[in-house]
């Protein structure tokens, strides 16, 4: 594992004169991302999760036939929920192991012995898993679209409304991946997975934290709720499943806002993970 990566990272040094400033960093990050993507694709857990999600979508077809004309709505609701659920499992359980596996197999020392910064290593790993999630989400989205067409015996406008919801699900998964990598930079995989799952759950009740902070007296508890509200990601911004099932898509402005919020939040998380990882003693 370490030798192909090292070779792919070291190769650009032969063409220093042809690369612009910053080209080496991009080459190194791209090499690590490709390696992380190939490693994730070879992981049978991913295939099992995707196959199980597609089977769940297929099961929703038979469940929808019992709903008296609402089969497409039920199928979209259950299908998008399955994509979110299994995407979360991939993001968390694969994300927390990206760095730990390299440490456990001691391949991280060989990688970092090359002219590769720890920040570049984390960014490459993150991009590799994000690409893996993108492929999995698109595959499951195509399966859901085909299931809707099959149920309706032809084209249905609901197929169009599925994809904005899938885009928001993917952005949410990229945030959770960054959360998992942040926790894994200083904690064990089991604890990192647990904390990441807590962030996922609490992130979907973020508005309740604000309400609790406002209704509580000015005590330490209210300040804690307020702090959690502003620190934790507001994942309700990415909940478009119910609207998609009823043929409602987010507005372009809300889509842009959600994507921009996710990009900023991921950047902050990766910066924090890099800062912690740089100070970590790997011996």
MODELLER restraints for C-alpha pairs under 7 A, 6 or more apart:
rsr = mdl.restraints
at = mdl.atoms
rsr.add(forms.Gaussian(group=physical.xy_distance, feature=features.Distance(at['CA:2:A'], at['CA:107:A']), mean=5.64, stdev=0.5))
rsr.add(forms.Gaussian(group=physical.xy_distance, feature=features.Distance(at['CA:2:A'], at['CA:110:A']), mean=6.60, stdev=0.5))
rsr.add(forms.Gaussian(group=physical.xy_distance, feature=features.Distance(at['CA:2:A'], at['CA:111:A']), mean=6.59, stdev=0.5))
rsr.add(forms.Gaussian(group=physical.xy_distance, feature=features.Distance(at['CA:5:A'], at['CA:31:A']), mean=6.57, stdev=0.5))
rsr.add(forms.Gaussian(group=physical.xy_distance, feature=features.Distance(at['CA:5:A'], at['CA:32:A']), mean=6.73, stdev=0.5))
rsr.add(forms.Gaussian(group=physical.xy_distance, feature=features.Distance(at['CA:5:A'], at['CA:35:A']), mean=6.55, stdev=0.5))
rsr.add(forms.Gaussian(group=physical.xy_distance, feature=features.Distance(at['CA:6:A'], at['CA:111:A']), mean=6.20, stdev=0.5))
rsr.add(forms.Gaussian(group=physical.xy_distance, feature=features.Distance(at['CA:8:A'], at['CA:31:A']), mean=5.99, stdev=0.5))
rsr.add(forms.Gaussian(group=physical.xy_distance, feature=features.Distance(at['CA:9:A'], at['CA:27:A']), mean=6.75, stdev=0.5))
rsr.add(forms.Gaussian(group=physical.xy_distance, feature=features.Distance(at['CA:9:A'], at['CA:28:A']), mean=5.06, stdev=0.5))
rsr.add(forms.Gaussian(group=physical.xy_distance, feature=features.Distance(at['CA:9:A'], at['CA:31:A']), mean=5.87, stdev=0.5))
rsr.add(forms.Gaussian(group=physical.xy_distance, feature=features.Distance(at['CA:12:A'], at['CA:24:A']), mean=6.82, stdev=0.5))
rsr.add(forms.Gaussian(group=physical.xy_distance, feature=features.Distance(at['CA:28:A'], at['CA:116:A']), mean=6.88, stdev=0.5))
rsr.add(forms.Gaussian(group=physical.xy_distance, feature=features.Distance(at['CA:29:A'], at['CA:120:A']), mean=5.55, stdev=0.5))
rsr.add(forms.Gaussian(group=physical.xy_distance, feature=features.Distance(at['CA:29:A'], at['CA:121:A']), mean=6.68, stdev=0.5))
rsr.add(forms.Gaussian(group=physical.xy_distance, feature=features.Distance(at['CA:29:A'], at['CA:123:A']), mean=6.64, stdev=0.5))
rsr.add(forms.Gaussian(group=physical.xy_distance, feature=features.Distance(at['CA:29:A'], at['CA:124:A']), mean=4.56, stdev=0.5))
rsr.add(forms.Gaussian(group=physical.xy_distance, feature=features.Distance(at['CA:30:A'], at['CA:124:A']), mean=6.27, stdev=0.5))
rsr.add(forms.Gaussian(group=physical.xy_distance, feature=features.Distance(at['CA:32:A'], at['CA:121:A']), mean=6.61, stdev=0.5))
rsr.add(forms.Gaussian(group=physical.xy_distance, feature=features.Distance(at['CA:32:A'], at['CA:124:A']), mean=4.82, stdev=0.5))
rsr.add(forms.Gaussian(group=physical.xy_distance, feature=features.Distance(at['CA:32:A'], at['CA:125:A']), mean=6.20, stdev=0.5))
rsr.add(forms.Gaussian(group=physical.xy_distance, feature=features.Distance(at['CA:33:A'], at['CA:124:A']), mean=4.26, stdev=0.5))
rsr.add(forms.Gaussian(group=physical.xy_distance, feature=features.Distance(at['CA:33:A'], at['CA:125:A']), mean=5.35, stdev=0.5))
rsr.add(forms.Gaussian(group=physical.xy_distance, feature=features.Distance(at['CA:33:A'], at['CA:127:A']), mean=5.53, stdev=0.5))
rsr.add(forms.Gaussian(group=physical.xy_distance, feature=features.Distance(at['CA:33:A'], at['CA:128:A']), mean=4.03, stdev=0.5))
rsr.add(forms.Gaussian(group=physical.xy_distance, feature=features.Distance(at['CA:34:A'], at['CA:128:A']), mean=6.01, stdev=0.5))
rsr.add(forms.Gaussian(group=physical.xy_distance, feature=features.Distance(at['CA:36:A'], at['CA:125:A']), mean=5.61, stdev=0.5))
rsr.add(forms.Gaussian(group=physical.xy_distance, feature=features.Distance(at['CA:36:A'], at['CA:128:A']), mean=4.90, stdev=0.5))
rsr.add(forms.Gaussian(group=physical.xy_distance, feature=features.Distance(at['CA:36:A'], at['CA:129:A']), mean=6.57, stdev=0.5))
rsr.add(forms.Gaussian(group=physical.xy_distance, feature=features.Distance(at['CA:37:A'], at['CA:128:A']), mean=4.55, stdev=0.5))
rsr.add(forms.Gaussian(group=physical.xy_distance, feature=features.Distance(at['CA:37:A'], at['CA:129:A']), mean=6.03, stdev=0.5))
rsr.add(forms.Gaussian(group=physical.xy_distance, feature=features.Distance(at['CA:37:A'], at['CA:131:A']), mean=6.82, stdev=0.5))
rsr.add(forms.Gaussian(group=physical.xy_distance, feature=features.Distance(at['CA:37:A'], at['CA:132:A']), mean=5.90, stdev=0.5))
rsr.add(forms.Gaussian(group=physical.xy_distance, feature=features.Distance(at['CA:40:A'], at['CA:132:A']), mean=6.91, stdev=0.5))
rsr.add(forms.Gaussian(group=physical.xy_distance, feature=features.Distance(at['CA:46:A'], at['CA:90:A']), mean=6.84, stdev=0.5))
rsr.add(forms.Gaussian(group=physical.xy_distance, feature=features.Distance(at['CA:49:A'], at['CA:86:A']), mean=6.24, stdev=0.5))
rsr.add(forms.Gaussian(group=physical.xy_distance, feature=features.Distance(at['CA:50:A'], at['CA:136:A']), mean=6.84, stdev=0.5))
rsr.add(forms.Gaussian(group=physical.xy_distance, feature=features.Distance(at['CA:53:A'], at['CA:82:A']), mean=5.82, stdev=0.5))
rsr.add(forms.Gaussian(group=physical.xy_distance, feature=features.Distance(at['CA:53:A'], at['CA:83:A']), mean=6.67, stdev=0.5))
rsr.add(forms.Gaussian(group=physical.xy_distance, feature=features.Distance(at['CA:53:A'], at['CA:86:A']), mean=6.77, stdev=0.5))
rsr.add(forms.Gaussian(group=physical.xy_distance, feature=features.Distance(at['CA:54:A'], at['CA:140:A']), mean=6.41, stdev=0.5))
rsr.add(forms.Gaussian(group=physical.xy_distance, feature=features.Distance(at['CA:54:A'], at['CA:143:A']), mean=6.61, stdev=0.5))
rsr.add(forms.Gaussian(group=physical.xy_distance, feature=features.Distance(at['CA:57:A'], at['CA:79:A']), mean=5.16, stdev=0.5))
rsr.add(forms.Gaussian(group=physical.xy_distance, feature=features.Distance(at['CA:57:A'], at['CA:144:A']), mean=6.47, stdev=0.5))
rsr.add(forms.Gaussian(group=physical.xy_distance, feature=features.Distance(at['CA:60:A'], at['CA:75:A']), mean=5.36, stdev=0.5))
rsr.add(forms.Gaussian(group=physical.xy_distance, feature=features.Distance(at['CA:60:A'], at['CA:78:A']), mean=6.68, stdev=0.5))
rsr.add(forms.Gaussian(group=physical.xy_distance, feature=features.Distance(at['CA:61:A'], at['CA:75:A']), mean=6.16, stdev=0.5))
rsr.add(forms.Gaussian(group=physical.xy_distance, feature=features.Distance(at['CA:61:A'], at['CA:151:A']), mean=6.77, stdev=0.5))
rsr.add(forms.Gaussian(group=physical.xy_distance, feature=features.Distance(at['CA:64:A'], at['CA:70:A']), mean=6.69, stdev=0.5))
rsr.add(forms.Gaussian(group=physical.xy_distance, feature=features.Distance(at['CA:64:A'], at['CA:71:A']), mean=3.78, stdev=0.5))
rsr.add(forms.Gaussian(group=physical.xy_distance, feature=features.Distance(at['CA:64:A'], at['CA:72:A']), mean=6.90, stdev=0.5))
rsr.add(forms.Gaussian(group=physical.xy_distance, feature=features.Distance(at['CA:64:A'], at['CA:74:A']), mean=5.93, stdev=0.5))
rsr.add(forms.Gaussian(group=physical.xy_distance, feature=features.Distance(at['CA:64:A'], at['CA:75:A']), mean=6.23, stdev=0.5))
rsr.add(forms.Gaussian(group=physical.xy_distance, feature=features.Distance(at['CA:65:A'], at['CA:71:A']), mean=5.60, stdev=0.5))
rsr.add(forms.Gaussian(group=physical.xy_distance, feature=features.Distance(at['CA:72:A'], at['CA:148:A']), mean=6.00, stdev=0.5))
rsr.add(forms.Gaussian(group=physical.xy_distance, feature=features.Distance(at['CA:72:A'], at['CA:151:A']), mean=6.69, stdev=0.5))
rsr.add(forms.Gaussian(group=physical.xy_distance, feature=features.Distance(at['CA:73:A'], at['CA:245:A']), mean=4.71, stdev=0.5))
rsr.add(forms.Gaussian(group=physical.xy_distance, feature=features.Distance(at['CA:73:A'], at['CA:246:A']), mean=6.42, stdev=0.5))
rsr.add(forms.Gaussian(group=physical.xy_distance, feature=features.Distance(at['CA:76:A'], at['CA:245:A']), mean=5.31, stdev=0.5))
rsr.add(forms.Gaussian(group=physical.xy_distance, feature=features.Distance(at['CA:77:A'], at['CA:241:A']), mean=6.08, stdev=0.5))
rsr.add(forms.Gaussian(group=physical.xy_distance, feature=features.Distance(at['CA:77:A'], at['CA:242:A']), mean=6.38, stdev=0.5))
rsr.add(forms.Gaussian(group=physical.xy_distance, feature=features.Distance(at['CA:77:A'], at['CA:245:A']), mean=5.41, stdev=0.5))
rsr.add(forms.Gaussian(group=physical.xy_distance, feature=features.Distance(at['CA:79:A'], at['CA:144:A']), mean=6.17, stdev=0.5))
rsr.add(forms.Gaussian(group=physical.xy_distance, feature=features.Distance(at['CA:80:A'], at['CA:241:A']), mean=6.22, stdev=0.5))
rsr.add(forms.Gaussian(group=physical.xy_distance, feature=features.Distance(at['CA:83:A'], at['CA:137:A']), mean=6.73, stdev=0.5))
rsr.add(forms.Gaussian(group=physical.xy_distance, feature=features.Distance(at['CA:83:A'], at['CA:140:A']), mean=6.55, stdev=0.5))
rsr.add(forms.Gaussian(group=physical.xy_distance, feature=features.Distance(at['CA:84:A'], at['CA:169:A']), mean=6.18, stdev=0.5))
rsr.add(forms.Gaussian(group=physical.xy_distance, feature=features.Distance(at['CA:87:A'], at['CA:133:A']), mean=7.00, stdev=0.5))
rsr.add(forms.Gaussian(group=physical.xy_distance, feature=features.Distance(at['CA:87:A'], at['CA:173:A']), mean=6.61, stdev=0.5))
rsr.add(forms.Gaussian(group=physical.xy_distance, feature=features.Distance(at['CA:88:A'], at['CA:173:A']), mean=6.19, stdev=0.5))
rsr.add(forms.Gaussian(group=physical.xy_distance, feature=features.Distance(at['CA:91:A'], at['CA:173:A']), mean=6.25, stdev=0.5))
rsr.add(forms.Gaussian(group=physical.xy_distance, feature=features.Distance(at['CA:91:A'], at['CA:176:A']), mean=6.35, stdev=0.5))
rsr.add(forms.Gaussian(group=physical.xy_distance, feature=features.Distance(at['CA:91:A'], at['CA:177:A']), mean=5.00, stdev=0.5))
rsr.add(forms.Gaussian(group=physical.xy_distance, feature=features.Distance(at['CA:92:A'], at['CA:176:A']), mean=6.76, stdev=0.5))
rsr.add(forms.Gaussian(group=physical.xy_distance, feature=features.Distance(at['CA:92:A'], at['CA:177:A']), mean=6.17, stdev=0.5))
rsr.add(forms.Gaussian(group=physical.xy_distance, feature=features.Distance(at['CA:92:A'], at['CA:180:A']), mean=5.70, stdev=0.5))
rsr.add(forms.Gaussian(group=physical.xy_distance, feature=features.Distance(at['CA:92:A'], at['CA:193:A']), mean=5.86, stdev=0.5))
rsr.add(forms.Gaussian(group=physical.xy_distance, feature=features.Distance(at['CA:92:A'], at['CA:196:A']), mean=6.57, stdev=0.5))
rsr.add(forms.Gaussian(group=physical.xy_distance, feature=features.Distance(at['CA:93:A'], at['CA:193:A']), mean=6.25, stdev=0.5))
rsr.add(forms.Gaussian(group=physical.xy_distance, feature=features.Distance(at['CA:95:A'], at['CA:177:A']), mean=5.60, stdev=0.5))
rsr.add(forms.Gaussian(group=physical.xy_distance, feature=features.Distance(at['CA:95:A'], at['CA:180:A']), mean=5.52, stdev=0.5))
rsr.add(forms.Gaussian(group=physical.xy_distance, feature=features.Distance(at['CA:95:A'], at['CA:181:A']), mean=5.84, stdev=0.5))
rsr.add(forms.Gaussian(group=physical.xy_distance, feature=features.Distance(at['CA:96:A'], at['CA:180:A']), mean=5.22, stdev=0.5))
rsr.add(forms.Gaussian(group=physical.xy_distance, feature=features.Distance(at['CA:96:A'], at['CA:181:A']), mean=5.70, stdev=0.5))
rsr.add(forms.Gaussian(group=physical.xy_distance, feature=features.Distance(at['CA:96:A'], at['CA:184:A']), mean=5.20, stdev=0.5))
rsr.add(forms.Gaussian(group=physical.xy_distance, feature=features.Distance(at['CA:96:A'], at['CA:189:A']), mean=5.41, stdev=0.5))
rsr.add(forms.Gaussian(group=physical.xy_distance, feature=features.Distance(at['CA:96:A'], at['CA:192:A']), mean=6.21, stdev=0.5))
rsr.add(forms.Gaussian(group=physical.xy_distance, feature=features.Distance(at['CA:96:A'], at['CA:193:A']), mean=6.32, stdev=0.5))
rsr.add(forms.Gaussian(group=physical.xy_distance, feature=features.Distance(at['CA:97:A'], at['CA:189:A']), mean=6.22, stdev=0.5))
rsr.add(forms.Gaussian(group=physical.xy_distance, feature=features.Distance(at['CA:98:A'], at['CA:125:A']), mean=6.76, stdev=0.5))
rsr.add(forms.Gaussian(group=physical.xy_distance, feature=features.Distance(at['CA:102:A'], at['CA:108:A']), mean=4.95, stdev=0.5))
rsr.add(forms.Gaussian(group=physical.xy_distance, feature=features.Distance(at['CA:118:A'], at['CA:274:A']), mean=6.83, stdev=0.5))
rsr.add(forms.Gaussian(group=physical.xy_distance, feature=features.Distance(at['CA:118:A'], at['CA:277:A']), mean=6.95, stdev=0.5))
rsr.add(forms.Gaussian(group=physical.xy_distance, feature=features.Distance(at['CA:118:A'], at['CA:278:A']), mean=6.22, stdev=0.5))
rsr.add(forms.Gaussian(group=physical.xy_distance, feature=features.Distance(at['CA:119:A'], at['CA:274:A']), mean=5.11, stdev=0.5))
rsr.add(forms.Gaussian(group=physical.xy_distance, feature=features.Distance(at['CA:122:A'], at['CA:274:A']), mean=6.94, stdev=0.5))
rsr.add(forms.Gaussian(group=physical.xy_distance, feature=features.Distance(at['CA:130:A'], at['CA:174:A']), mean=6.18, stdev=0.5))
rsr.add(forms.Gaussian(group=physical.xy_distance, feature=features.Distance(at['CA:134:A'], at['CA:170:A']), mean=6.88, stdev=0.5))
rsr.add(forms.Gaussian(group=physical.xy_distance, feature=features.Distance(at['CA:145:A'], at['CA:159:A']), mean=5.60, stdev=0.5))
rsr.add(forms.Gaussian(group=physical.xy_distance, feature=features.Distance(at['CA:148:A'], at['CA:159:A']), mean=6.96, stdev=0.5))
rsr.add(forms.Gaussian(group=physical.xy_distance, feature=features.Distance(at['CA:149:A'], at['CA:155:A']), mean=5.41, stdev=0.5))
rsr.add(forms.Gaussian(group=physical.xy_distance, feature=features.Distance(at['CA:149:A'], at['CA:156:A']), mean=6.42, stdev=0.5))
rsr.add(forms.Gaussian(group=physical.xy_distance, feature=features.Distance(at['CA:158:A'], at['CA:247:A']), mean=5.53, stdev=0.5))
rsr.add(forms.Gaussian(group=physical.xy_distance, feature=features.Distance(at['CA:161:A'], at['CA:244:A']), mean=5.21, stdev=0.5))
rsr.add(forms.Gaussian(group=physical.xy_distance, feature=features.Distance(at['CA:161:A'], at['CA:247:A']), mean=5.94, stdev=0.5))
rsr.add(forms.Gaussian(group=physical.xy_distance, feature=features.Distance(at['CA:161:A'], at['CA:248:A']), mean=6.47, stdev=0.5))
rsr.add(forms.Gaussian(group=physical.xy_distance, feature=features.Distance(at['CA:161:A'], at['CA:249:A']), mean=5.44, stdev=0.5))
rsr.add(forms.Gaussian(group=physical.xy_distance, feature=features.Distance(at['CA:162:A'], at['CA:244:A']), mean=5.71, stdev=0.5))
rsr.add(forms.Gaussian(group=physical.xy_distance, feature=features.Distance(at['CA:164:A'], at['CA:249:A']), mean=6.58, stdev=0.5))
rsr.add(forms.Gaussian(group=physical.xy_distance, feature=features.Distance(at['CA:165:A'], at['CA:240:A']), mean=5.20, stdev=0.5))
rsr.add(forms.Gaussian(group=physical.xy_distance, feature=features.Distance(at['CA:165:A'], at['CA:241:A']), mean=6.13, stdev=0.5))
rsr.add(forms.Gaussian(group=physical.xy_distance, feature=features.Distance(at['CA:165:A'], at['CA:244:A']), mean=6.57, stdev=0.5))
rsr.add(forms.Gaussian(group=physical.xy_distance, feature=features.Distance(at['CA:168:A'], at['CA:238:A']), mean=4.96, stdev=0.5))
rsr.add(forms.Gaussian(group=physical.xy_distance, feature=features.Distance(at['CA:169:A'], at['CA:238:A']), mean=6.20, stdev=0.5))
rsr.add(forms.Gaussian(group=physical.xy_distance, feature=features.Distance(at['CA:171:A'], at['CA:259:A']), mean=6.57, stdev=0.5))
rsr.add(forms.Gaussian(group=physical.xy_distance, feature=features.Distance(at['CA:171:A'], at['CA:262:A']), mean=6.35, stdev=0.5))
rsr.add(forms.Gaussian(group=physical.xy_distance, feature=features.Distance(at['CA:172:A'], at['CA:235:A']), mean=6.73, stdev=0.5))
rsr.add(forms.Gaussian(group=physical.xy_distance, feature=features.Distance(at['CA:172:A'], at['CA:238:A']), mean=6.40, stdev=0.5))
rsr.add(forms.Gaussian(group=physical.xy_distance, feature=features.Distance(at['CA:175:A'], at['CA:262:A']), mean=6.36, stdev=0.5))
rsr.add(forms.Gaussian(group=physical.xy_distance, feature=features.Distance(at['CA:175:A'], at['CA:266:A']), mean=5.64, stdev=0.5))
rsr.add(forms.Gaussian(group=physical.xy_distance, feature=features.Distance(at['CA:176:A'], at['CA:196:A']), mean=6.96, stdev=0.5))
rsr.add(forms.Gaussian(group=physical.xy_distance, feature=features.Distance(at['CA:178:A'], at['CA:266:A']), mean=5.90, stdev=0.5))
rsr.add(forms.Gaussian(group=physical.xy_distance, feature=features.Distance(at['CA:178:A'], at['CA:269:A']), mean=5.98, stdev=0.5))
rsr.add(forms.Gaussian(group=physical.xy_distance, feature=features.Distance(at['CA:178:A'], at['CA:270:A']), mean=6.25, stdev=0.5))
rsr.add(forms.Gaussian(group=physical.xy_distance, feature=features.Distance(at['CA:179:A'], at['CA:196:A']), mean=6.22, stdev=0.5))
rsr.add(forms.Gaussian(group=physical.xy_distance, feature=features.Distance(at['CA:179:A'], at['CA:269:A']), mean=6.55, stdev=0.5))
rsr.add(forms.Gaussian(group=physical.xy_distance, feature=features.Distance(at['CA:180:A'], at['CA:192:A']), mean=6.28, stdev=0.5))
rsr.add(forms.Gaussian(group=physical.xy_distance, feature=features.Distance(at['CA:180:A'], at['CA:193:A']), mean=6.74, stdev=0.5))
rsr.add(forms.Gaussian(group=physical.xy_distance, feature=features.Distance(at['CA:180:A'], at['CA:196:A']), mean=5.53, stdev=0.5))
rsr.add(forms.Gaussian(group=physical.xy_distance, feature=features.Distance(at['CA:181:A'], at['CA:273:A']), mean=6.81, stdev=0.5))
rsr.add(forms.Gaussian(group=physical.xy_distance, feature=features.Distance(at['CA:182:A'], at['CA:269:A']), mean=6.34, stdev=0.5))
rsr.add(forms.Gaussian(group=physical.xy_distance, feature=features.Distance(at['CA:182:A'], at['CA:270:A']), mean=6.82, stdev=0.5))
rsr.add(forms.Gaussian(group=physical.xy_distance, feature=features.Distance(at['CA:182:A'], at['CA:272:A']), mean=6.88, stdev=0.5))
rsr.add(forms.Gaussian(group=physical.xy_distance, feature=features.Distance(at['CA:182:A'], at['CA:273:A']), mean=4.55, stdev=0.5))
rsr.add(forms.Gaussian(group=physical.xy_distance, feature=features.Distance(at['CA:183:A'], at['CA:192:A']), mean=5.07, stdev=0.5))
rsr.add(forms.Gaussian(group=physical.xy_distance, feature=features.Distance(at['CA:184:A'], at['CA:192:A']), mean=5.47, stdev=0.5))
rsr.add(forms.Gaussian(group=physical.xy_distance, feature=features.Distance(at['CA:185:A'], at['CA:273:A']), mean=5.99, stdev=0.5))
rsr.add(forms.Gaussian(group=physical.xy_distance, feature=features.Distance(at['CA:185:A'], at['CA:276:A']), mean=6.52, stdev=0.5))
rsr.add(forms.Gaussian(group=physical.xy_distance, feature=features.Distance(at['CA:185:A'], at['CA:277:A']), mean=5.58, stdev=0.5))
rsr.add(forms.Gaussian(group=physical.xy_distance, feature=features.Distance(at['CA:199:A'], at['CA:232:A']), mean=6.93, stdev=0.5))
rsr.add(forms.Gaussian(group=physical.xy_distance, feature=features.Distance(at['CA:203:A'], at['CA:232:A']), mean=6.38, stdev=0.5))
rsr.add(forms.Gaussian(group=physical.xy_distance, feature=features.Distance(at['CA:203:A'], at['CA:233:A']), mean=5.55, stdev=0.5))
rsr.add(forms.Gaussian(group=physical.xy_distance, feature=features.Distance(at['CA:203:A'], at['CA:234:A']), mean=5.10, stdev=0.5))
rsr.add(forms.Gaussian(group=physical.xy_distance, feature=features.Distance(at['CA:203:A'], at['CA:235:A']), mean=4.89, stdev=0.5))
rsr.add(forms.Gaussian(group=physical.xy_distance, feature=features.Distance(at['CA:203:A'], at['CA:236:A']), mean=6.95, stdev=0.5))
rsr.add(forms.Gaussian(group=physical.xy_distance, feature=features.Distance(at['CA:204:A'], at['CA:234:A']), mean=6.64, stdev=0.5))
rsr.add(forms.Gaussian(group=physical.xy_distance, feature=features.Distance(at['CA:204:A'], at['CA:235:A']), mean=5.13, stdev=0.5))
rsr.add(forms.Gaussian(group=physical.xy_distance, feature=features.Distance(at['CA:204:A'], at['CA:236:A']), mean=5.09, stdev=0.5))
rsr.add(forms.Gaussian(group=physical.xy_distance, feature=features.Distance(at['CA:206:A'], at['CA:229:A']), mean=5.87, stdev=0.5))
rsr.add(forms.Gaussian(group=physical.xy_distance, feature=features.Distance(at['CA:206:A'], at['CA:234:A']), mean=5.56, stdev=0.5))
rsr.add(forms.Gaussian(group=physical.xy_distance, feature=features.Distance(at['CA:209:A'], at['CA:225:A']), mean=5.44, stdev=0.5))
rsr.add(forms.Gaussian(group=physical.xy_distance, feature=features.Distance(at['CA:209:A'], at['CA:226:A']), mean=6.74, stdev=0.5))
rsr.add(forms.Gaussian(group=physical.xy_distance, feature=features.Distance(at['CA:209:A'], at['CA:229:A']), mean=5.62, stdev=0.5))
rsr.add(forms.Gaussian(group=physical.xy_distance, feature=features.Distance(at['CA:210:A'], at['CA:225:A']), mean=6.77, stdev=0.5))
rsr.add(forms.Gaussian(group=physical.xy_distance, feature=features.Distance(at['CA:210:A'], at['CA:226:A']), mean=6.00, stdev=0.5))
rsr.add(forms.Gaussian(group=physical.xy_distance, feature=features.Distance(at['CA:210:A'], at['CA:229:A']), mean=5.88, stdev=0.5))
rsr.add(forms.Gaussian(group=physical.xy_distance, feature=features.Distance(at['CA:212:A'], at['CA:222:A']), mean=6.91, stdev=0.5))
rsr.add(forms.Gaussian(group=physical.xy_distance, feature=features.Distance(at['CA:212:A'], at['CA:225:A']), mean=6.64, stdev=0.5))
rsr.add(forms.Gaussian(group=physical.xy_distance, feature=features.Distance(at['CA:213:A'], at['CA:222:A']), mean=4.37, stdev=0.5))
rsr.add(forms.Gaussian(group=physical.xy_distance, feature=features.Distance(at['CA:213:A'], at['CA:223:A']), mean=6.62, stdev=0.5))
rsr.add(forms.Gaussian(group=physical.xy_distance, feature=features.Distance(at['CA:213:A'], at['CA:225:A']), mean=5.15, stdev=0.5))
rsr.add(forms.Gaussian(group=physical.xy_distance, feature=features.Distance(at['CA:213:A'], at['CA:226:A']), mean=5.25, stdev=0.5))
rsr.add(forms.Gaussian(group=physical.xy_distance, feature=features.Distance(at['CA:216:A'], at['CA:222:A']), mean=5.60, stdev=0.5))
rsr.add(forms.Gaussian(group=physical.xy_distance, feature=features.Distance(at['CA:237:A'], at['CA:258:A']), mean=6.26, stdev=0.5))
rsr.add(forms.Gaussian(group=physical.xy_distance, feature=features.Distance(at['CA:238:A'], at['CA:258:A']), mean=6.97, stdev=0.5))
rsr.add(forms.Gaussian(group=physical.xy_distance, feature=features.Distance(at['CA:243:A'], at['CA:249:A']), mean=6.39, stdev=0.5))
